[in-house]
Amino acid sequence: MSLSLVEEIEQLQNCQTHQECAQWLLTCPYSKLMTYEMAIRARLRTRGFLEGIEYLDKELRRLRAPRWDGEFDERNGHGRQTMMLYADGHLPLEEDQPFPPVGGEGEPI
């Protein structure tokens, strides 16, 4: 039985130079970087592309870090700012009611 590689990992496998690996790293979806971290790391190590491994480490560390440090971040747009206002309690309290109980007697689940 032959196992096929995920398309993105197969693309990395087919890279012939460090430049091609770098281009792949810069365009690969973050979800693939996280899901297939060990496969990516192994392929970069096999090619001796230590700078690529360092870049992967930095990107994954950034993605795994808490996303809010208490400061507004213009890069993330209006939706993030709205969530930050909720988190800080700055949105009108009349809109912020406790959630109704779920699954109690006679309550829909």
Secondary structure, 3 states (H helix, E strand, C coil): CCCCCCHHHHHHHCCCCHHHHHHHHHHCCHHHHHHCHHHHHHHHHHCCCHHHHHHHHHHHHHHHCCCCCCCCCHHHHHHHHHHHHHHHCCCCHHHCCCCCCCCCCCCCC
